[in-house]
């Protein structure tokens, strides 16, 4: 994904991603522009940075909410 696409994708999901959506966004093979991916387990928040200076953040949707 290009940086603009990644931002739009995260925003379209109201900054809350689940399962395969998370995998698609954090996969550095598909998104080689990413330079760092960090997960805060206590808050269930991902933070990502890319080589263009962009910063992305989103919350991992709890498993019990994935079916809803």
mmCIF file as Biopython writes it, N, C-alpha, C and O atoms, coordinates in Angstrom:
data_model
#
loop_
_atom_site.group_PDB
_atom_site.id
_atom_site.type_symbol
_atom_site.label_atom_id
_atom_site.label_alt_id
_atom_site.label_comp_id
_atom_site.label_asym_id
_atom_site.label_entity_id
_atom_site.label_seq_id
_atom_site.pdbx_PDB_ins_code
_atom_site.Cartn_x
_atom_site.Cartn_y
_atom_site.Cartn_z
_atom_site.occupancy
_atom_site.B_iso_or_equiv
_atom_site.auth_seq_id
_atom_site.auth_asym_id
_atom_site.pdbx_PDB_model_num
ATOM 1   N N  . UNK A ? 1  ? 0.833   -1.184  0.000  1.0 0.0 1  A 1 
ATOM 2   C CA . UNK A ? 1  ? 0.000   0.000   0.000  1.0 0.0 1  A 1 
ATOM 3   C C  . UNK A ? 1  ? 0.875   1.245   0.000  1.0 0.0 1  A 1 
ATOM 4   O O  . UNK A ? 1  ? 1.908   1.291   0.668  1.0 0.0 1  A 1 
ATOM 5   N N  . UNK A ? 2  ? 0.460   2.233   -0.741 1.0 0.0 2  A 1 
ATOM 6   C CA . UNK A ? 2  ? 1.129   3.524   -0.701 1.0 0.0 2  A 1 
ATOM 7   C C  . UNK A ? 2  ? 0.727   4.235   0.594  1.0 0.0 2  A 1 
ATOM 8   O O  . UNK A ? 2  ? -0.319  3.927   1.166  1.0 0.0 2  A 1 
ATOM 9   N N  . UNK A ? 3  ? 1.557   5.193   1.068  1.0 0.0 3  A 1 
ATOM 10  C CA . UNK A ? 3  ? 1.235   5.878   2.324  1.0 0.0 3  A 1 
ATOM 11  C C  . UNK A ? 3  ? -0.186  6.463   2.365  1.0 0.0 3  A 1 
ATOM 12  O O  . UNK A ? 3  ? -0.866  6.359   3.386  1.0 0.0 3  A 1 
ATOM 13  N N  . UNK A ? 4  ? -0.629  7.066   1.279  1.0 0.0 4  A 1 
ATOM 14  C CA . UNK A ? 4  ? -1.969  7.651   1.254  1.0 0.0 4  A 1 
ATOM 15  C C  . UNK A ? 4  ? -3.046  6.571   1.380  1.0 0.0 4  A 1 
ATOM 16  O O  . UNK A ? 4  ? -4.065  6.767   2.041  1.0 0.0 4  A 1 
ATOM 17  N N  . UNK A ? 5  ? -2.800  5.432   0.736  1.0 0.0 5  A 1 
ATOM 18  C CA . UNK A ? 5  ? -3.751  4.320   0.806  1.0 0.0 5  A 1 
ATOM 19  C C  . UNK A ? 5  ? -3.809  3.747   2.219  1.0 0.0 5  A 1 
ATOM 20  O O  . UNK A ? 5  ? -4.882  3.416   2.724  1.0 0.0 5  A 1 
ATOM 21  N N  . UNK A ? 6  ? -2.643  3.634   2.848  1.0 0.0 6  A 1 
ATOM 22  C CA . UNK A ? 6  ? -2.595  3.092   4.200  1.0 0.0 6  A 1 
ATOM 23  C C  . UNK A ? 6  ? -3.350  4.005   5.177  1.0 0.0 6  A 1 
ATOM 24  O O  . UNK A ? 6  ? -4.131  3.529   6.000  1.0 0.0 6  A 1 
ATOM 25  N N  . UNK A ? 7  ? -3.115  5.295   5.080  1.0 0.0 7  A 1 
ATOM 26  C CA . UNK A ? 7  ? -3.824  6.253   5.939  1.0 0.0 7  A 1 
ATOM 27  C C  . UNK A ? 7  ? -5.327  6.165   5.719  1.0 0.0 7  A 1 
ATOM 28  O O  . UNK A ? 7  ? -6.096  6.132   6.679  1.0 0.0 7  A 1 
ATOM 29  N N  . UNK A ? 8  ? -5.745  6.126   4.465  1.0 0.0 8  A 1 
ATOM 30  C CA . UNK A ? 8  ? -7.163  6.057   4.134  1.0 0.0 8  A 1 
ATOM 31  C C  . UNK A ? 8  ? -7.780  4.749   4.631  1.0 0.0 8  A 1 
ATOM 32  O O  . UNK A ? 8  ? -8.903  4.744   5.135  1.0 0.0 8  A 1 
ATOM 33  N N  . UNK A ? 9  ? -7.055  3.653   4.490  1.0 0.0 9  A 1 
ATOM 34  C CA . UNK A ? 9  ? -7.539  2.346   4.928  1.0 0.0 9  A 1 
ATOM 35  C C  . UNK A ? 9  ? -7.768  2.346   6.442  1.0 0.0 9  A 1 
ATOM 36  O O  . UNK A ? 9  ? -8.815  1.908   6.918  1.0 0.0 9  A 1 
ATOM 37  N N  . UNK A ? 10 ? -6.788  2.836   7.183  1.0 0.0 10 A 1 
ATOM 38  C CA . UNK A ? 10 ? -6.906  2.885   8.638  1.0 0.0 10 A 1 
ATOM 39  C C  . UNK A ? 10 ? -8.059  3.795   9.048  1.0 0.0 10 A 1 
ATOM 40  O O  . UNK A ? 10 ? -8.854  3.439   9.918  1.0 0.0 10 A 1 
ATOM 41  N N  . UNK A ? 11 ? -8.150  4.957   8.429  1.0 0.0 11 A 1 
ATOM 42  C CA . UNK A ? 11 ? -9.239  5.893   8.753  1.0 0.0 11 A 1 
ATOM 43  C C  . UNK A ? 11 ? -10.603 5.314   8.401  1.0 0.0 11 A 1 
ATOM 44  O O  . UNK A ? 11 ? -11.571 5.526   9.132  1.0 0.0 11 A 1 
ATOM 45  N N  . UNK A ? 12 ? -10.692 4.585   7.289  1.0 0.0 12 A 1 
ATOM 46  C CA . UNK A ? 12 ? -11.976 4.017   6.878  1.0 0.0 12 A 1 
ATOM 47  C C  . UNK A ? 12 ? -12.485 2.971   7.867  1.0 0.0 12 A 1 
ATOM 48  O O  . UNK A ? 12 ? -13.675 2.657   7.895  1.0 0.0 12 A 1 
ATOM 49  N N  . UNK A ? 13 ? -11.584 2.444   8.667  1.0 0.0 13 A 1 
ATOM 50  C CA . UNK A ? 13 ? -11.950 1.471   9.702  1.0 0.0 13 A 1 
ATOM 51  C C  . UNK A ? 13 ? -11.988 2.126   11.085 1.0 0.0 13 A 1 
ATOM 52  O O  . UNK A ? 13 ? -11.957 1.446   12.111 1.0 0.0 13 A 1 
ATOM 53  N N  . UNK A ? 14 ? -12.056 3.456   11.088 1.0 0.0 14 A 1 
ATOM 54  C CA . UNK A ? 14 ? -12.141 4.236   12.333 1.0 0.0 14 A 1 
ATOM 55  C C  . UNK A ? 14 ? -10.998 3.926   13.302 1.0 0.0 14 A 1 
ATOM 56  O O  . UNK A ? 14 ? -11.186 3.896   14.519 1.0 0.0 14 A 1 
ATOM 57  N N  . UNK A ? 15 ? -9.817  3.697   12.736 1.0 0.0 15 A 1 
ATOM 58  C CA . UNK A ? 15 ? -8.592  3.432   13.499 1.0 0.0 15 A 1 
ATOM 59  C C  . UNK A ? 15 ? -8.707  2.195   14.392 1.0 0.0 15 A 1 
ATOM 60  O O  . UNK A ? 15 ? -8.037  2.107   15.421 1.0 0.0 15 A 1 
ATOM 61  N N  . UNK A ? 16 ? -9.551  1.246   14.002 1.0 0.0 16 A 1 
ATOM 62  C CA . UNK A ? 16 ? -9.681  -0.016  14.722 1.0 0.0 16 A 1 
ATOM 63  C C  . UNK A ? 16 ? -9.668  -1.148  13.703 1.0 0.0 16 A 1 
ATOM 64  O O  . UNK A ? 16 ? -10.621 -1.323  12.944 1.0 0.0 16 A 1 
ATOM 65  N N  . UNK A ? 17 ? -8.583  -1.911  13.694 1.0 0.0 17 A 1 
ATOM 66  C CA . UNK A ? 17 ? -8.433  -2.990  12.724 1.0 0.0 17 A 1 
ATOM 67  C C  . UNK A ? 17 ? -8.492  -4.336  13.425 1.0 0.0 17 A 1 
ATOM 68  O O  . UNK A ? 17 ? -8.271  -4.439  14.632 1.0 0.0 17 A 1 
ATOM 69  N N  . UNK A ? 18 ? -8.793  -5.361  12.646 1.0 0.0 18 A 1 
ATOM 70  C CA . UNK A ? 18 ? -8.857  -6.716  13.179 1.0 0.0 18 A 1 
ATOM 71  C C  . UNK A ? 18 ? -8.068  -7.661  12.285 1.0 0.0 18 A 1 
ATOM 72  O O  . UNK A ? 18 ? -7.725  -7.313  11.155 1.0 0.0 18 A 1 
ATOM 73  N N  . UNK A ? 19 ? -7.787  -8.829  12.778 1.0 0.0 19 A 1 
ATOM 74  C CA . UNK A ? 19 ? -7.167  -9.947  12.085 1.0 0.0 19 A 1 
ATOM 75  C C  . UNK A ? 19 ? -6.412  -9.688  10.807 1.0 0.0 19 A 1 
ATOM 76  O O  . UNK A ? 19 ? -5.292  -9.176  10.829 1.0 0.0 19 A 1 
ATOM 77  N N  . UNK A ? 20 ? -7.019  -10.039 9.697  1.0 0.0 20 A 1 
ATOM 78  C CA . UNK A ? 20 ? -6.352  -9.938  8.379  1.0 0.0 20 A 1 
ATOM 79  C C  . UNK A ? 20 ? -6.082  -8.499  7.970  1.0 0.0 20 A 1 
ATOM 80  O O  . UNK A ? 20 ? -5.139  -8.231  7.225  1.0 0.0 20 A 1 
ATOM 81  N N  . UNK A ? 21 ? -6.894  -7.584  8.446  1.0 0.0 21 A 1 
ATOM 82  C CA . UNK A ? 21 ? -6.631  -6.169  8.149  1.0 0.0 21 A 1 
ATOM 83  C C  . UNK A ? 21 ? -5.323  -5.735  8.800  1.0 0.0 21 A 1 
ATOM 84  O O  . UNK A ? 21 ? -4.530  -5.013  8.196  1.0 0.0 21 A 1 
ATOM 85  N N  . UNK A ? 22 ? -5.102  -6.182  10.040 1.0 0.0 22 A 1 
ATOM 86  C CA . UNK A ? 22 ? -3.841  -5.871  10.731 1.0 0.0 22 A 1 
ATOM 87  C C  . UNK A ? 22 ? -2.678  -6.481  9.974  1.0 0.0 22 A 1 
ATOM 88  O O  . UNK A ? 22 ? -1.670  -5.818  9.731  1.0 0.0 22 A 1 
ATOM 89  N N  . UNK A ? 23 ? -2.817  -7.753  9.600  1.0 0.0 23 A 1 
ATOM 90  C CA . UNK A ? 23 ? -1.753  -8.434  8.859  1.0 0.0 23 A 1 
ATOM 91  C C  . UNK A ? 23 ? -1.414  -7.693  7.568  1.0 0.0 23 A 1 
ATOM 92  O O  . UNK A ? 23 ? -0.240  -7.560  7.222  1.0 0.0 23 A 1 
ATOM 93  N N  . UNK A ? 24 ? -2.424  -7.214  6.861  1.0 0.0 24 A 1 
ATOM 94  C CA . UNK A ? 24 ? -2.204  -6.519  5.594  1.0 0.0 24 A 1 
ATOM 95  C C  . UNK A ? 24 ? -1.450  -5.206  5.798  1.0 0.0 24 A 1 
ATOM 96  O O  . UNK A ? 24 ? -0.623  -4.825  4.969  1.0 0.0 24 A 1 
ATOM 97  N N  . UNK A ? 25 ? -1.736  -4.522  6.893  1.0 0.0 25 A 1 
ATOM 98  C CA . UNK A ? 25 ? -1.128  -3.213  7.132  1.0 0.0 25 A 1 
ATOM 99  C C  . UNK A ? 25 ? 0.300   -3.324  7.668  1.0 0.0 25 A 1 
ATOM 100 O O  . UNK A ? 25 ? 1.157   -2.528  7.284  1.0 0.0 25 A 1 
ATOM 101 N N  . UNK A ? 26 ? 0.573   -4.290  8.546  1.0 0.0 26 A 1 
ATOM 102 C CA . UNK A ? 26 ? 1.907   -4.359  9.163  1.0 0.0 26 A 1 
ATOM 103 C C  . UNK A ? 26 ? 2.904   -5.215  8.379  1.0 0.0 26 A 1 
ATOM 104 O O  . UNK A ? 26 ? 4.082   -5.264  8.735  1.0 0.0 26 A 1 
ATOM 105 N N  . UNK A ? 27 ? 2.460   -5.877  7.336  1.0 0.0 27 A 1 
ATOM 106 C CA . UNK A ? 27 ? 3.337   -6.750  6.537  1.0 0.0 27 A 1 
ATOM 107 C C  . UNK A ? 27 ? 4.382   -5.924  5.783  1.0 0.0 27 A 1 
ATOM 108 O O  . UNK A ? 27 ? 4.057   -5.195  4.846  1.0 0.0 27 A 1 
ATOM 109 N N  . UNK A ? 28 ? 5.637   -6.051  6.207  1.0 0.0 28 A 1 
ATOM 110 C CA . UNK A ? 28 ? 6.694   -5.242  5.572  1.0 0.0 28 A 1 
ATOM 111 C C  . UNK A ? 28 ? 7.064   -5.750  4.178  1.0 0.0 28 A 1 
ATOM 112 O O  . UNK A ? 28 ? 7.744   -5.046  3.431  1.0 0.0 28 A 1 
ATOM 113 N N  . UNK A ? 29 ? 6.632   -6.948  3.818  1.0 0.0 29 A 1 
ATOM 114 C CA . UNK A ? 29 ? 6.856   -7.414  2.440  1.0 0.0 29 A 1 
ATOM 115 C C  . UNK A ? 29 ? 5.909   -6.697  1.486  1.0 0.0 29 A 1 
ATOM 116 O O  . UNK A ? 29 ? 6.277   -6.374  0.356  1.0 0.0 29 A 1 
ATOM 117 N N  . UNK A ? 30 ? 4.686   -6.453  1.952  1.0 0.0 30 A 1 
ATOM 118 C CA . UNK A ? 30 ? 3.704   -5.744  1.134  1.0 0.0 30 A 1 
ATOM 119 C C  . UNK A ? 30 ? 3.854   -4.232  1.255  1.0 0.0 30 A 1 
ATOM 120 O O  . UNK A ? 30 ? 3.447   -3.486  0.364  1.0 0.0 30 A 1 
ATOM 121 N N  . UNK A ? 31 ? 4.441   -3.789  2.363  1.0 0.0 31 A 1 
ATOM 122 C CA . UNK A ? 31 ? 4.601   -2.359  2.642  1.0 0.0 31 A 1 
ATOM 123 C C  . UNK A ? 31 ? 6.060   -2.075  2.990  1.0 0.0 31 A 1 
ATOM 124 O O  . UNK A ? 31 ? 6.374   -1.761  4.138  1.0 0.0 31 A 1 
ATOM 125 N N  . UNK A ? 32 ? 6.950   -2.183  2.007  1.0 0.0 32 A 1 
ATOM 126 C CA . UNK A ? 32 ? 8.387   -2.041  2.282  1.0 0.0 32 A 1 
ATOM 127 C C  . UNK A ? 32 ? 8.801   -0.648  2.755  1.0 0.0 32 A 1 
ATOM 128 O O  . UNK A ? 32 ? 9.935   -0.463  3.197  1.0 0.0 32 A 1 
ATOM 129 N N  . UNK A ? 33 ? 7.902   0.332   2.669  1.0 0.0 33 A 1 
ATOM 130 C CA . UNK A ? 33 ? 8.222   1.671   3.136  1.0 0.0 33 A 1 
ATOM 131 C C  . UNK A ? 33 ? 8.229   1.748   4.667  1.0 0.0 33 A 1 
ATOM 132 O O  . UNK A ? 33 ? 8.780   2.692   5.234  1.0 0.0 33 A 1 
ATOM 133 N N  . UNK A ? 34 ? 7.620   0.762   5.340  1.0 0.0 34 A 1 
ATOM 134 C CA . UNK A ? 34 ? 7.595   0.781   6.801  1.0 0.0 34 A 1 
ATOM 135 C C  . UNK A ? 34 ? 8.992   0.537   7.361  1.0 0.0 34 A 1 
ATOM 136 O O  . UNK A ? 34 ? 9.710   -0.360  6.920  1.0 0.0 34 A 1 
ATOM 137 N N  . UNK A ? 35 ? 9.355   1.351   8.336  1.0 0.0 35 A 1 
ATOM 138 C CA . UNK A ? 35 ? 10.676  1.211   8.955  1.0 0.0 35 A 1 
ATOM 139 C C  . UNK A ? 35 ? 10.589  0.695   10.381 1.0 0.0 35 A 1 
ATOM 140 O O  . UNK A ? 35 ? 11.564  0.171   10.919 1.0 0.0 35 A 1 
ATOM 141 N N  . UNK A ? 36 ? 9.421   0.844   10.990 1.0 0.0 36 A 1 
ATOM 142 C CA . UNK A ? 36 ? 9.263   0.396   12.371 1.0 0.0 36 A 1 
ATOM 143 C C  . UNK A ? 36 ? 7.789   0.119   12.641 1.0 0.0 36 A 1 
ATOM 144 O O  . UNK A ? 36 ? 6.912   0.889   12.251 1.0 0.0 36 A 1 
ATOM 145 N N  . UNK A ? 37 ? 7.537   -1.002  13.320 1.0 0.0 37 A 1 
ATOM 146 C CA . UNK A ? 37 ? 6.188   -1.360  13.751 1.0 0.0 37 A 1 
ATOM 147 C C  . UNK A ? 37 ? 6.293   -1.714  15.237 1.0 0.0 37 A 1 
ATOM 148 O O  . UNK A ? 37 ? 7.101   -2.554  15.631 1.0 0.0 37 A 1 
ATOM 149 N N  . UNK A ? 38 ? 5.476   -1.070  16.039 1.0 0.0 38 A 1 
ATOM 150 C CA . UNK A ? 38 ? 5.509   -1.281  17.486 1.0 0.0 38 A 1 
ATOM 151 C C  . UNK A ? 38 ? 4.103   -1.612  17.961 1.0 0.0 38 A 1 
ATOM 152 O O  . UNK A ? 38 ? 3.131   -1.008  17.509 1.0 0.0 38 A 1 
ATOM 153 N N  . UNK A ? 39 ? 3.994   -2.589  18.888 1.0 0.0 39 A 1 
ATOM 154 C CA . UNK A ? 39 ? 2.706   -2.953  19.458 1.0 0.0 39 A 1 
ATOM 155 C C  . UNK A ? 39 ? 2.765   -2.778  20.966 1.0 0.0 39 A 1 
ATOM 156 O O  . UNK A ? 39 ? 3.662   -3.305  21.624 1.0 0.0 39 A 1 
ATOM 157 N N  . UNK A ? 40 ? 1.811   -2.039  21.510 1.0 0.0 40 A 1 
ATOM 158 C CA . UNK A ? 40 ? 1.690   -1.852  22.958 1.0 0.0 40 A 1 
ATOM 159 C C  . UNK A ? 40 ? 0.605   -2.811  23.435 1.0 0.0 40 A 1 
ATOM 160 O O  . UNK A ? 40 ? -0.587  -2.557  23.265 1.0 0.0 40 A 1 
ATOM 161 N N  . UNK A ? 41 ? 1.037   -3.911  24.031 1.0 0.0 41 A 1 
ATOM 162 C CA . UNK A ? 41 ? 0.109   -4.961  24.442 1.0 0.0 41 A 1 
ATOM 163 C C  . UNK A ? 41 ? -0.882  -4.482  25.500 1.0 0.0 41 A 1 
ATOM 164 O O  . UNK A ? 41 ? -2.039  -4.901  25.493 1.0 0.0 41 A 1 
ATOM 165 N N  . UNK A ? 42 ? -0.448  -3.622  26.397 1.0 0.0 42 A 1 
ATOM 166 C CA . UNK A ? 42 ? -1.332  -3.138  27.463 1.0 0.0 42 A 1 
ATOM 167 C C  . UNK A ? 42 ? -2.497  -2.319  26.910 1.0 0.0 42 A 1 
ATOM 168 O O  . UNK A ? 42 ? -3.603  -2.361  27.449 1.0 0.0 42 A 1 
ATOM 169 N N  . UNK A ? 43 ? -2.246  -1.580  25.839 1.0 0.0 43 A 1 
ATOM 170 C CA . UNK A ? 43 ? -3.278  -0.714  25.256 1.0 0.0 43 A 1 
ATOM 171 C C  . UNK A ? 43 ? -3.862  -1.266  23.953 1.0 0.0 43 A 1 
ATOM 172 O O  . UNK A ? 43 ? -4.821  -0.711  23.416 1.0 0.0 43 A 1 
ATOM 173 N N  . UNK A ? 44 ? -3.282  -2.361  23.448 1.0 0.0 44 A 1 
ATOM 174 C CA . UNK A ? 44 ? -3.683  -2.963  22.161 1.0 0.0 44 A 1 
ATOM 175 C C  . UNK A ? 44 ? -3.583  -1.957  21.020 1.0 0.0 44 A 1 
ATOM 176 O O  . UNK A ? 44 ? -4.463  -1.892  20.162 1.0 0.0 44 A 1 
ATOM 177 N N  . UNK A ? 45 ? -2.513  -1.179  21.015 1.0 0.0 45 A 1 
ATOM 178 C CA . UNK A ? 45 ? -2.310  -0.151  19.995 1.0 0.0 45 A 1 
ATOM 179 C C  . UNK A ? 45 ? -1.045  -0.446  19.182 1.0 0.0 45 A 1 
ATOM 180 O O  . UNK A ? 45 ? 0.017   -0.742  19.730 1.0 0.0 45 A 1 
ATOM 181 N N  . UNK A ? 46 ? -1.194  -0.357  17.867 1.0 0.0 46 A 1 
ATOM 182 C CA . UNK A ? 46 ? -0.053  -0.449  16.958 1.0 0.0 46 A 1 
ATOM 183 C C  . UNK A ? 46 ? 0.390   0.957   16.590 1.0 0.0 46 A 1 
ATOM 184 O O  . UNK A ? 46 ? -0.430  1.855   16.400 1.0 0.0 46 A 1 
ATOM 185 N N  . UNK A ? 47 ? 1.703   1.131   16.493 1.0 0.0 47 A 1 
ATOM 186 C CA . UNK A ? 47 ? 2.283   2.369   15.972 1.0 0.0 47 A 1 
ATOM 187 C C  . UNK A ? 47 ? 3.246   1.970   14.869 1.0 0.0 47 A 1 
ATOM 188 O O  . UNK A ? 47 ? 3.979   0.989   14.996 1.0 0.0 47 A 1 
ATOM 189 N N  . UNK A ? 48 ? 3.241   2.741   13.775 1.0 0.0 48 A 1 
ATOM 190 C CA . UNK A ? 48 ? 4.113   2.432   12.643 1.0 0.0 48 A 1 
ATOM 191 C C  . UNK A ? 48 ? 4.697   3.717   12.085 1.0 0.0 48 A 1 
ATOM 192 O O  . UNK A ? 48 ? 4.068   4.775   12.119 1.0 0.0 48 A 1 
ATOM 193 N N  . UNK A ? 49 ? 5.909   3.604   11.572 1.0 0.0 49 A 1 
ATOM 194 C CA . UNK A ? 49 ? 6.592   4.717   10.937 1.0 0.0 49 A 1 
ATOM 195 C C  . UNK A ? 49 ? 7.093   4.249   9.582  1.0 0.0 49 A 1 
ATOM 196 O O  . UNK A ? 49 ? 7.417   3.075   9.405  1.0 0.0 49 A 1 
ATOM 197 N N  . UNK A ? 50 ? 7.156   5.171   8.619  1.0 0.0 50 A 1 
ATOM 198 C CA . UNK A ? 50 ? 7.699   4.802   7.314  1.0 0.0 50 A 1 
ATOM 199 C C  . UNK A ? 50 ? 8.865   5.713   6.934  1.0 0.0 50 A 1 
ATOM 200 O O  . UNK A ? 50 ? 9.153   6.704   7.607  1.0 0.0 50 A 1 
ATOM 201 N N  . UNK A ? 51 ? 9.520   5.348   5.842  1.0 0.0 51 A 1 
ATOM 202 C CA . UNK A ? 51 ? 10.720  6.079   5.427  1.0 0.0 51 A 1 
ATOM 203 C C  . UNK A ? 51 ? 10.429  7.472   4.888  1.0 0.0 51 A 1 
ATOM 204 O O  . UNK A ? 51 ? 11.354  8.233   4.605  1.0 0.0 51 A 1 
ATOM 205 N N  . UNK A ? 52 ? 9.152   7.812   4.745  1.0 0.0 52 A 1 
ATOM 206 C CA . UNK A ? 52 ? 8.769   9.139   4.271  1.0 0.0 52 A 1 
ATOM 207 C C  . UNK A ? 52 ? 8.438   10.080  5.420  1.0 0.0 52 A 1 
ATOM 208 O O  . UNK A ? 52 ? 8.061   11.231  5.200  1.0 0.0 52 A 1 
ATOM 209 N N  . UNK A ? 53 ? 8.579   9.588   6.649  1.0 0.0 53 A 1 
ATOM 210 C CA . UNK A ? 53 ? 8.300   10.409  7.817  1.0 0.0 53 A 1 
ATOM 211 C C  . UNK A ? 53 ? 6.860   10.344  8.298  1.0 0.0 53 A 1 
ATOM 212 O O  . UNK A ? 53 ? 6.460   11.105  9.179  1.0 0.0 53 A 1 
ATOM 213 N N  . UNK A ? 54 ? 6.078   9.434   7.720  1.0 0.0 54 A 1 
ATOM 214 C CA . UNK A ? 54 ? 4.675   9.293   8.135  1.0 0.0 54 A 1 
ATOM 215 C C  . UNK A ? 54 ? 4.577   8.433   9.389  1.0 0.0 54 A 1 
ATOM 216 O O  . UNK A ? 54 ? 5.391   7.539   9.618  1.0 0.0 54 A 1 
ATOM 217 N N  . UNK A ? 55 ? 3.575   8.725   10.180 1.0 0.0 55 A 1 
ATOM 218 C CA . UNK A ? 55 ? 3.289   7.988   11.410 1.0 0.0 55 A 1 
ATOM 219 C C  . UNK A ? 55 ? 1.855   7.494   11.334 1.0 0.0 55 A 1 
ATOM 220 O O  . UNK A ? 55 ? 0.950   8.240   10.962 1.0 0.0 55 A 1 
ATOM 221 N N  . UNK A ? 56 ? 1.655   6.233   11.690 1.0 0.0 56 A 1 
ATOM 222 C CA . UNK A ? 56 ? 0.333   5.630   11.662 1.0 0.0 56 A 1 
ATOM 223 C C  . UNK A ? 56 ? 0.067   4.994   13.027 1.0 0.0 56 A 1 
ATOM 224 O O  . UNK A ? 56 ? 0.983   4.470   13.662 1.0 0.0 56 A 1 
ATOM 225 N N  . UNK A ? 57 ? -1.148  5.041   13.459 1.0 0.0 57 A 1 
ATOM 226 C CA . UNK A ? 57 ? -1.522  4.362   14.696 1.0 0.0 57 A 1 
ATOM 227 C C  . UNK A ? 57 ? -2.942  3.843   14.571 1.0 0.0 57 A 1 
ATOM 228 O O  . UNK A ? 57 ? -3.798  4.472   13.949 1.0 0.0 57 A 1 
ATOM 229 N N  . UNK A ? 58 ? -3.180  2.678   15.176 1.0 0.0 58 A 1 
ATOM 230 C CA . UNK A ? 58 ? -4.526  2.123   15.200 1.0 0.0 58 A 1 
ATOM 231 C C  . UNK A ? 58 ? -4.632  1.140   16.356 1.0 0.0 58 A 1 
ATOM 232 O O  . UNK A ? 58 ? -3.637  0.621   16.862 1.0 0.0 58 A 1 
ATOM 233 N N  . UNK A ? 59 ? -5.848  0.911   16.745 1.0 0.0 59 A 1 
ATOM 234 C CA . UNK A ? 59 ? -6.134  -0.011  17.841 1.0 0.0 59 A 1 
ATOM 235 C C  . UNK A ? 59 ? -6.498  -1.375  17.263 1.0 0.0 59 A 1 
ATOM 236 O O  . UNK A ? 59 ? -7.228  -1.471  16.276 1.0 0.0 59 A 1 
ATOM 237 N N  . UNK A ? 60 ? -5.979  -2.424  17.894 1.0 0.0 60 A 1 
ATOM 238 C CA . UNK A ? 60 ? -6.348  -3.785  17.503 1.0 0.0 60 A 1 
ATOM 239 C C  . UNK A ? 60 ? -7.695  -4.099  18.146 1.0 0.0 60 A 1 
ATOM 240 O O  . UNK A ? 60 ? -7.856  -4.001  19.362 1.0 0.0 60 A 1 
ATOM 241 N N  . UNK A ? 61 ? -8.641  -4.472  17.323 1.0 0.0 61 A 1 
ATOM 242 C CA . UNK A ? 61 ? -9.990  -4.778  17.802 1.0 0.0 61 A 1 
ATOM 243 C C  . UNK A ? 61 ? -9.931  -6.083  18.605 1.0 0.0 61 A 1 
ATOM 244 O O  . UNK A ? 61 ? -9.360  -7.066  18.134 1.0 0.0 61 A 1 
ATOM 245 N N  . UNK A ? 62 ? -10.511 -6.104  19.803 1.0 0.0 62 A 1 
ATOM 246 C CA . UNK A ? 62 ? -10.518 -7.338  20.599 1.0 0.0 62 A 1 
ATOM 247 C C  . UNK A ? 62 ? -11.187 -8.491  19.849 1.0 0.0 62 A 1 
ATOM 248 O O  . UNK A ? 62 ? -12.098 -8.281  19.048 1.0 0.0 62 A 1 
ATOM 249 N N  . UNK A ? 63 ? -10.730 -9.686  20.116 1.0 0.0 63 A 1 
ATOM 250 C CA . UNK A ? 63 ? -11.242 -10.864 19.440 1.0 0.0 63 A 1 
ATOM 251 C C  . UNK A ? 63 ? -12.745 -11.010 19.608 1.0 0.0 63 A 1 
ATOM 252 O O  . UNK A ? 63 ? -13.436 -11.382 18.659 1.0 0.0 63 A 1 
ATOM 253 N N  . UNK A ? 64 ? -13.267 -10.723 20.802 1.0 0.0 64 A 1 
ATOM 254 C CA . UNK A ? 64 ? -14.708 -10.880 21.019 1.0 0.0 64 A 1 
ATOM 255 C C  . UNK A ? 64 ? -15.531 -9.874  20.230 1.0 0.0 64 A 1 
ATOM 256 O O  . UNK A ? 64 ? -16.730 -10.085 20.042 1.0 0.0 64 A 1 
ATOM 257 N N  . UNK A ? 65 ? -14.932 -8.796  19.765 1.0 0.0 65 A 1 
ATOM 258 C CA . UNK A ? 65 ? -15.642 -7.805  18.962 1.0 0.0 65 A 1 
ATOM 259 C C  . UNK A ? 65 ? -15.498 -8.044  17.466 1.0 0.0 65 A 1 
ATOM 260 O O  . UNK A ? 65 ? -16.167 -7.385  16.670 1.0 0.0 65 A 1 
ATOM 261 N N  . UNK A ? 66 ? -14.638 -8.975  17.074 1.0 0.0 66 A 1 
ATOM 262 C CA . UNK A ? 66 ? -14.387 -9.212  15.653 1.0 0.0 66 A 1 
ATOM 263 C C  . UNK A ? 66 ? -15.606 -9.767  14.937 1.0 0.0 66 A 1 
ATOM 264 O O  . UNK A ? 66 ? -15.794 -9.507  13.748 1.0 0.0 66 A 1 
ATOM 265 N N  . UNK A ? 67 ? -16.415 -10.505 15.621 1.0 0.0 67 A 1 
ATOM 266 C CA . UNK A ? 67 ? -17.586 -11.123 14.992 1.0 0.0 67 A 1 
ATOM 267 C C  . UNK A ? 67 ? -18.729 -10.138 14.809 1.0 0.0 67 A 1 
ATOM 268 O O  . UNK A ? 67 ? -19.645 -10.395 14.028 1.0 0.0 67 A 1 
ATOM 269 N N  . UNK A ? 68 ? -18.692 -9.028  15.510 1.0 0.0 68 A 1 
ATOM 270 C CA . UNK A ? 68 ? -19.795 -8.064  15.463 1.0 0.0 68 A 1 
ATOM 271 C C  . UNK A ? 68 ? -19.764 -7.213  14.235 1.0 0.0 68 A 1 
ATOM 272 O O  . UNK A ? 68 ? -20.630 -6.356  14.057 1.0 0.0 68 A 1 
#
